[in-house]
Amino acid sequence: MECCLTNSSFYNLNMLQTQTHVISKHYRHTYFKKAGVYKKLKALAKSSNATNAHIQFITSITSDAEEQYQLLLFYHKVKGTISKSKNKYTLEHEQKIVELRKQGYTINQIMQLTGIKSKKFIDKVLEKYGLKIRHINRKKVTQLDKNTIITLRQKGYTIPQIPQITGRSYSTIHMVLKQAGLA
């Protein structure tokens, strides 16, 4: 009979193994936690021994293949041999994003061409490679700019004409005029 020591208490793993077949899989991790299985796997992962002690330990605890797989995944995540993140994008995705951005494609176009649905991921990649250029050239609207826009509108200029005169975007002109009650 194998036992693990946790918080000065002994848990009989053979009894645990028998109980886990009766109990639904959803609650089995609780029993593994109580039995100190996760602590033991962490200790094995952090030890510098290159043996298969973790496999022997896992197979001695449970004969259920799914449980063994989950425990093995846990071991390798702790060991750092597999990534903890669920990032499905690869280095090839990053390279394609960088290539497209250097060719002048917008983020929305990159999303369509690569099939990547996450703007956040694309932003992180562009930032990582020093290519994130969103909002860099945005010029703050000064009070003088606002007064000029309002004056032009009051003189009878149309909203599409004002951006051509001021060099400001249509949306900026519309926002200023809306705030002034003139749009």
GUBALUM-939202 format. One record per residue: residue number from 1; y, x, z of N, C-alpha, C, O in turn; residue in one letter. Coordinates in pm, whole numbers, always signed. Each point is the difference from the previous one (the first is absolute). Example, Ala and Ser with C-alpha at 12.3 -4.5 7.8 and 13.67 -1.06 7.14 Angstrom:
REC   n     ny     nx     nz    cay    cax    caz     cy     cx     cz     oy     ox     oz res
REC   1   -569  +1319   +780   +119    -89     +0   +120    +90     +0     -2   +104    +66   A
REC   2   +107   -139   -138   +119    +82     +6   +109    -77    +73   +111    +51    +17   S
This chain:
REC   n     ny     nx     nz    cay    cax    caz     cy     cx     cz     oy     ox     oz res
REC   1   -119    +83     +0   +119    -83     +0   +125    +87     +0    +14    +91    +82   M
REC   2    +78   -120   -177   +124    +76     -6   +109    -76    +74     +4   -123     -2   E
REC   3    +83   +198    +66   +111    -62    +71   +127    +79    -27     -4   +119    -28   C
REC   4   +114   -187    +37   +131    +65    -11    +76    -25   +129    -15   -105    +62   C
REC   5    +96   +202    -22    +80    -11   +121   +141    -38    -39    +65    +72    -76   L
REC   6    -17   -184   +126   +136    -43    -26    +56    -58   +128    -59    -91    +59   T
REC   7   +172   +143    -15    +66    -49   +121    -97     -8   +118     -3   -101    +71   N
REC   8    -74   +204    -52    -97    +10   +109   -106   -109     -3    -63    -27   +103   S
REC   9    +42    -36   -216   -103   -104    -12    -97    +39   -109    +38    +63    -99   S
REC  10   -163    -99   +118   -100    +27   -102    -28   -128    -77    -14   -108    +58   F
REC  11     +6   +122   -190    -37   -113    -83   -127    +39    -75     -6   +105    -63   Y
REC  12    -92   -187    +71   -127    +27    -66    +14    -34   -148    +17   -116    -36   N
REC  13    -25   +217    -49    +20    -22   -143   -115    -75    -64    +21    -72    -98   L
REC  14   -141    +86   +150   -110    -78    -56    +21   -148    +24    -26    -83    -88   N
REC  15    +74    +50   +206    +31   -139    +31   +116    -48    -88     +0   -112    -50   M
REC  16    +98   +201    +34   +115    -32    -84    -46    -28   -143    +47    -95    -64   L
REC  17   -137   +177    +14    -48    -15   -137    -70   -135    -16    +19    -67   -101   Q
REC  18    -98    +27   +196    -69   -128     -5   +100   -115     +3    -14    -97    -74   T
REC  19   +115   +108   +160   +100   -106    +13    +83    -14   -127    +35   -112    -38   Q
REC  20     -5   +222    -28    +88     -7   -117    -64    -73   -116    +72    -52    -86   T
REC  21   -204    +46    +80    -64    -75   -107    +16   -149    +21     -3    -77    -96   H
REC  22    +20    +35   +219    +16   -142    +32   +147    -41    -14    +30   -110    -47   V
REC  23    +60   +198    +86   +142    -30     +0    +56    +19   -140    -45    +87    -74   I
REC  24   +143   -169    +38    +57    +11   -135    +65   +137    -21    +44    +64    +96   S
REC  25    -39    -21   -221    +51   +132    -34   +147    +17    +41    +46   +112    +24   K
REC  26    +25   -221    -16   +142     +5    +35    +22    +60   +139   +101    +66    +24   H
REC  27   -192    -89    +67    +18    +46   +138    -75   +130    +32    +11    +51   +112   Y
REC  28    -84     +3   -206    -81   +119    +28    +85   +121    +34    -41    +83    +82   R
REC  29   +158    -71   -144    +83   +117    +28    +41     +4   +147    +21   +108    +55   H
REC  30    -10   -224     +9    +33     -5   +143   -110    +67    +82    +28    +74    +94   T
REC  31   -152   -101   -132   -111    +61    +72     -5   +151    -25    -29    +77    +91   Y
REC  32    +57    -37   -213     +4   +143    -30   +111    +67    +80    -16   +113    +48   F
REC  33   +127   -182    -34   +112    +55    +75    -37    +16   +147    +26   +104    +61   K
REC  34    -88   -206     -4    -41     +5   +141   -103   +110    +24     +1    +65   +105   K
REC  35    -87    -45   -200   -106   +100    +15    +51   +142    -22    -75    +96    +18   A
REC  36   +199    -82    -57    +56   +133    -21    -37    +61   -133    +11   +121    -18   G
REC  37    -55   -203    -76    -43    +49   -130   +118    +63    -75    -13   +109    -56   V
REC  38   +127   -177    +57   +117    +52    -72    +50   +130    +61    +40    +92    -72   Y
REC  39    -43    -84   +206    +43   +124    +67    -92   +115    -37    +46   +111    -25   K
REC  40   -174   -139    +20    -98   +104    -34    +20    +46   -145     -8   +120    -29   K
REC  41    +33   -216    -62    +22    +36   -140   +129    +81    -16     +5    +93    -81   L
REC  42    +99   -128   +157   +124    +77     -3    -25   +143    +46    +50    +95    -60   K
REC  43   -127    -81   +167    -32   +133    +52    -79    +81   -103    +26   +119    -19   A
REC  44   -122   -184    -46    -78    +68   -103    +88    +40   -119    -18   +107    -59   L
REC  45   +112   -193    +24    +88    +28   -114    +92   +117    +29    +33    +78    -89   A
REC  46    +10    -66   +216    +94   +106    +36    -68   +133    +32    +65   +104     +6   K
REC  47   -196   -109    +14    -72   +126    +27    -11    +77   -131     -7    -59   -108   S
REC  48     +4   +190   +117     -1    +84   -120   -140    +20    -57    -15    +69   -101   S
REC  49    -85   -126   +162   -137    +16    -50    -16    -70   -134    +44   -114    -17   N
REC  50   -108   +180    -76    -21    -57   -133   -139    -59    -12    -61     +4   -107   A
REC  51    +10    -59   +214   -134    -58     -2     +8   -147    -34   +109    -55    -17   T
REC  52   -223     -8     +6     -7   -143    -26    -23    -78   +129    -69   -102     -2   N
REC  53   +124   +148   +111    -18    -66   +129    +52   -143     -3    -56    -89    +64   A
REC  54   +163    +67   -139    +57   -135     -8    -98    -97    -67    -10   -116    +41   H
REC  55    -61   +162   -141    -97    -86    -68   -116    -32    +93    -45   -114     +6   I
REC  56     -3   +214    +65   -108    -22    +96    +45    -98   +109    -75    -89    +40   Q
REC  57   +197   +106     +6    +53    -88   +104    +10   -143    -50    -42    -93    +69   F
REC  58    +98    +75   -189    +17   -135    -56   -134    -68    -23    -16   -118    +33   I
REC  59    -79   +189    -87   -132    -60    -26    -76    -29   +128    -87    -87     +2   T
REC  60   +118   +159   +105    -68    -28   +127    +57   -125    +67    -65    -60    +85   S
REC  61   +186    +20   -123    +65   -116    +62    -40   -129    -68    -29   -100    +67   I
REC  62    +27   +100   -199    -27   -124    -73    -81    +29   -125    +11   +107    -61   T
REC  63    -93   -204    +25    -78    +14   -123    +61    -85   -111    -46     +4   -114   S
REC  64   +149    -81   +147    +66    -86    -98    +85    +86    -93    +89    +73    +45   D
REC  65   -115    -81   -175    +67    +85    -99   +151    -24     -2    +77    +95    -13   A
REC  66    -35   -219    +24   +144    -31     -3    +71    +61   +121   +109    +55    -13   E
REC  67   -171    -66   +130    +58    +60   +121     +6   +152    -12   +100    +62    +37   E
REC  68   -207     -4    -90     -2   +145    -19   +112    +44    -94    +67   +101    +23   Q
REC  69    -48   -177   -129   +106    +30    -96   +138     -6    +66    +83    +89    -20   Y
REC  70    -59   -195    +99   +129    -14    +67    +24   +114    +99   +111    +53     +8   Q
REC  71   -213    -15    +66    +12   +111    +95    +22   +133    -73    +76    +85    +46   L
REC  72   -142    -69   -159    +18   +121    -80   +142     +6    -57    +61   +107     -2   L
REC  73     -8   -220    -43   +138     -5    -47    +97    +39   +113    +92    +78    -21   L
REC  74   -116   -134   +138    +84    +31   +116     -2   +150    +27   +105    +61    +21   F
REC  75   -224     -2    -22    -15   +144    +25    +82    +81   -100    +74    +90    +38   Y
REC  76    -87   -122   -166    +69    +77   -104   +151    -22     +1    +75    +90    -37   H
REC  77    -30   -208    +79   +144    -22    +13    +57    +87   +112   +106    +60    -15   K
REC  78   -177    -55   +126    +43    +84   +112     -4   +147    -40    +91    +76    +33   V
REC  79   -194    -36   -102    -18   +139    -43   +105    +39   -104    +34   +117    -14   K
REC  80    +17   -217    -59   +102    +27   -102    -59    +30   -136    +71    +47    -89   G
REC  81   -199    -72    +71    -62    +26   -130    +23   -113    -99    -20    +18   -120   T
REC  82    +63   -135   +170    +44   -107    -90   +133    -50    +51    +30     +8   +119   I
REC  83    +49    -60   -208   +135    -45    +33     -6   -128    +82    -84    -87    -24   S
REC  84   +174    +77   +122     +9   -121    +81    +74   -110    -74    -18   -118    +30   K
REC  85   +101   +156   -128    +78   -100    -73    -87    -68   -104   -103    +53    -44   S
REC  86   +145   -169     +6    -72    -76   -101    +74     +9   -133     -3    -94    -80   K
REC  87    +71   +207    +57    +77    +18   -121    -94    +12   -119    -81    +92     -8   N
REC  88    +93   -187    -84    -89     -1   -116    +58    +80   -117    -64    +12   -104   K
REC  89   +185    +41   +122    +63    +75   -108    -32   +149    +12     -5    +55   +110   Y
REC  90    -16     +7   -224    -43   +139     -5   +112    +92    -46   +111    -46    -30   T
REC  91   -140   +173    +25    +95    +99    -49    +37    -28   -146   +113    +24    -42   L
REC  92   -208    -76    -34    +27    -35   -140   +106   -110     -9    +85     +3    -89   E
REC  93    -90   -100   +182   +102   -104     +4   +137    +62    +25    +98    -34    -66   H
REC  94    -92   +125   +163   +127    +66    +33    +54    +75   -121   +118     -9    -31   E
REC  95   -205    +83    -38    +43    +77   -117    +52    -92   -110    +98    +33    -66   Q
REC  96   -163   -147    +46    +43    -95   -102   +137    -59    +36    +85    -17    -87   K
REC  97    -65    -14   +215   +130    -53    +46   +110   +101    -27   +106    -34    -53   I
REC  98   -131   +159    +90   +100   +107    -19    +29    +18   -149   +116    +12    -40   V
REC  99   -220    -10    -42    +16    +17   -144    +86   -112    -60    +91    +26    -78   E
REC 100   -122   -150   +115    +75   -114    -52   +145     +1    +46    +91    -33    -77   L
REC 101    -70    +70   +203   +137     +3    +52    +83   +106    -71   +118    -22    -31   R
REC 102   -179   +137     +4    +70   +107    -72    +34    -41   -143    +94    +51    -60   K
REC 103   -172   -145     +6    +27    -51   -134   +107   -109     +2    +41    -49   -105   Q
REC 104     +4    +10   +226   +109    -95    +12    -40   -143    +28    +84    -90     -7   G
REC 105   -210    +66    +37    -45   -136    +29    +50    -45   +137    +11    +80    +93   Y
REC 106    +19   -210    -82    +41    -57   +128   -122    -21    +87   -114     +9    -47   T
REC 107   +137    -38   +173   -111    -24    +92    -81   -121    -43   -123     +2     +5   I
REC 108   +191   -108    -48    -72   -119    -46    -84    +30   -124   -112    -50    -12   N
REC 109   +165   +131    -79    -77    +38   -118   -121    +85    +39   -109    -17    -56   Q
REC 110   +129   +108   +151   -111    +83    +48   -109    -88    +61   -119    +24    -21   I
REC 111   +160   -125    +96    -97    -92    +60    -82    -69   -108   -122    -12    +13   M
REC 112   +188    -33   -119    -71    -69   -107    -93    +94    -76   -113    -37    -31   Q
REC 113   +159   +158     +2    -79    +94    -78   -121    +57    +76   -104    +27    -60   L
REC 114   +119     -9   +191   -108    +59    +79    -90   -104    +66   -112    +31    +40   T
REC 115   +162   -153    -27    -77   -104    +69    +14     +9   +152    -69    -73    +72   G
REC 116   +156   +160    -24    +24    +13   +143    +94   -111    +43   +106    -19    -61   I
REC 117   -143    -55   +164    +77   -115    +43    +92    +29   +118    +73    -89    +45   K
REC 118    -74   +211     +4    +76    +35   +119   +123    +84    -33    -12   +117    -36   S
REC 119   +130   -178    +48   +126    +75    -20    +13   +107   +108    +53   +109    -25   K
REC 120   -101   -142   +145     +9    +94   +112    -76   +129    -32    +49   +109    +27   K
REC 121   -168   -122    -85    -78   +118    -36    +72    +82   -106     +9   +123    +11   F
REC 122    +43   -189   -114    +71    +70   -106   +123    +71    +55    +28   +115    -36   I
REC 123    +47   -182   +125   +116    +62    +65    -40   +126    +77    +68   +102     -7   D
REC 124   -180   -110    +81    -46   +116    +78    -36   +116    -92    +31   +115    +30   K
REC 125    -96   -145   -142    -39   +105    -95   +126    +63    -59    +10   +123     -7   V
REC 126    +84   -205    -36   +123    +52    -60    +79    +84   +100    +57   +103    -36   L
REC 127    -54   -148   +161    +68    +76   +104    -71   +133    +25    +64   +104    +18   E
REC 128   -196   -108    -16    -82   +121    +21    +30   +106   -105     +4   +119    +31   K
REC 129    +16   -161   -156    +25    +93   -110   +149    +18    -30    +37    +61   -100   Y
REC 130    +49   -116   +187   +144    +16    -18    +56    -78   -117   +101    +40    -59   G
REC 131   -164   -151    +24    +44    -78   -116    +56   -137    +36    +31    -79    -88   L
REC 132    -18    +52   +214    +50   -131    +42   +150     -1    -21    +74    +71    +68   K
REC 133    -28   -151   -163   +142     -2    -33    +61   -139    +15   +105    -30    -57   I
REC 134   -171    -54   +132    +55   -134    +24   +128    +10    +82     +5    +73    +99   R
REC 135    +94   -145   -137   +126    -18    +74    +79   +129    +22    +89     +1    +85   H
REC 136   -117   +105   -157    +74   +124    +21   +141    -11    -54    +95    +46    +64   I
REC 137    -79   -108   -181   +132     -8    -64    +79   -124    +40   +101    -32    -63   N
REC 138   -145    -35   +164    +70   -121    +43   +132    +39    +65     +4    +76    +97   R
REC 139   +103   -131   -150   +135    +28    +49    +44   -117    +86     -8   -116    -42   K
REC 140    +56   +145   +161    +43   -105    +92   +123    -72    -56    +89    +62    -57   K
REC 141    -86   -193    +75   +112    -80    -47   +113    +10   +103    -14    -45   +113   V
REC 142   +124   +103   -155   +115    +16    +91    +85   -126     -3    -19    -88    -83   T
REC 143   +113    +81   +176    +91   -114     +4    +87     -3   -126    +33   -107    -50   Q
REC 144     +2   +225     +0    +79     +8   -123    -79    -57   -118    +55    -72    -84   L
REC 145   -186   +104    +77    -86    -55   -105     -6   -152    +10     +9    -70   -101   D
REC 146    -24    +20   +222     -6   -145    +21   +129    -66    -44     -2   -103    -68   K
REC 147   +115   +163   +106   +130    -57    -38    +17     +1   -151    +51    -97    -57   N
REC 148    -92   +203     -9    +10    +10   -146    -84   -108    -68    +46    -66    -93   T
REC 149   -167    +48   +141    -91   -101    -57    +60   -140    +17     +0    -80    -94   I
REC 150    +49    +52   +212    +58   -132    +29   +125    -23    -87    +19   -109    -54   I
REC 151    +65   +210    +42   +124    -11    -80    -33    -26   -147    +62    -84    -64   T
REC 152   -160   +158    +11    -40    -20   -139    -51   -142    -23    +31    -63   -101   L
REC 153   -108    +13   +195    -53   -138    -13   +113   -102     +5     +0    -97    -76   R
REC 154    +97   +121   +165   +113    -92    +12    +90     +4   -124    +68    -98    -31   Q
REC 155    -70   +211    -40    +79    +11   -123    -70    -64   -119    +55     -3   -110   K
REC 156   -176    -48   +130    -69    -73   -104   -112    +74    -70    -58    -52    -95   G
REC 157    +26   +173   +140   -113    +72    -60   -131    -68    +40    -15    -50   +111   Y
REC 158    -79    +51   -205   -130    -62    +29    -85   +100    +79    +26   +120     +2   T
REC 159   -129   -174    +62    -89    +86    +81    -68   +106    -89    -12   +114    +46   I
REC 160    -34   -144   -168    -59   +106    -83   +101   +107    -46    -39   +113    -29   P
REC 161   +169   -147    +23   +101    +97    -41    +35    +98   +112    +29   +117    -27   Q
REC 162    -32   -162   +151    +42    +83   +115    -87   +124    +17    +56   +107    +27   I
REC 163   -189   -112    -42    -79   +124    +12    +38   +105   -105     -3   +120    +27   P
REC 164    +38   -165   -146    +40    +93   -106   +130    +72    +36    +17   +117    -33   Q
REC 165    +72   -186   +101   +129    +58    +38    -14    +92   +121    +56   +110     +3   I
REC 166   -131   -156    +97     -7    +73   +128   -111   +105     +4     +5    +92    +81   T
REC 167   -105   -105   -166   -114    +91     +4   -100    -36   +109    -92    +76    +29   G
REC 168   +109   -192    +30    -93    -49   +102   -103    -92    -64    +23    -53   -109   R
REC 169   -135    +34   +177   -106    -85    -55    +38   -147     +9    +84    -40    +80   S
REC 170   -149    -39   -164    +21   -144     +1    -29    -59   +137    +73    -86    +49   Y
REC 171   -184   +133    +14    -38    -55   +130   +103    +34   +108    +25    -81    +90   S
REC 172    +35   +200    -99   +104    +37    +98   +122    -90    -19    +56    -51    +97   T
REC 173    -15    +31   -222   +115    -87    -30    -26   -141    +52    +86    -60    +64   I
REC 174   -205    +10    -91    -35   -137    +43     +0    -10   +153    +48    -99    +55   H
REC 175   -101   +202    +13     -4     -2   +146   +141     -2    +59    +29    -78    +91   M
REC 176    +60   +163   -143   +138     +7    +51    +73   -132    -23    +69    -50    +89   V
REC 177    -86     -5   -209    +67   -128    -32    -57   -116    +82    +73    -91    +38   L
REC 178   -201    +95    -12    -63   -104    +81    +53     +5   +142    +29   -104    +60   K
REC 179    -17   +227     -4    +54    +15   +135   +144    -47     +8    +45    -50   +104   Q
REC 180    +28    +65   -216   +141    -42     -4    +15   -148    -37   +110    -54     +1   A
REC 181   -221    -11    -33     +4   -141    -38    +47    -24   -141    +50   -108    -31   G
REC 182    -64   +207    -56    +48    -10   -136   -113     -3   -105    +27     -2   -120   L
REC 183   -150     +2   +164   -112     +3    -97    -57   -137    -20    -94    -17    -77   A
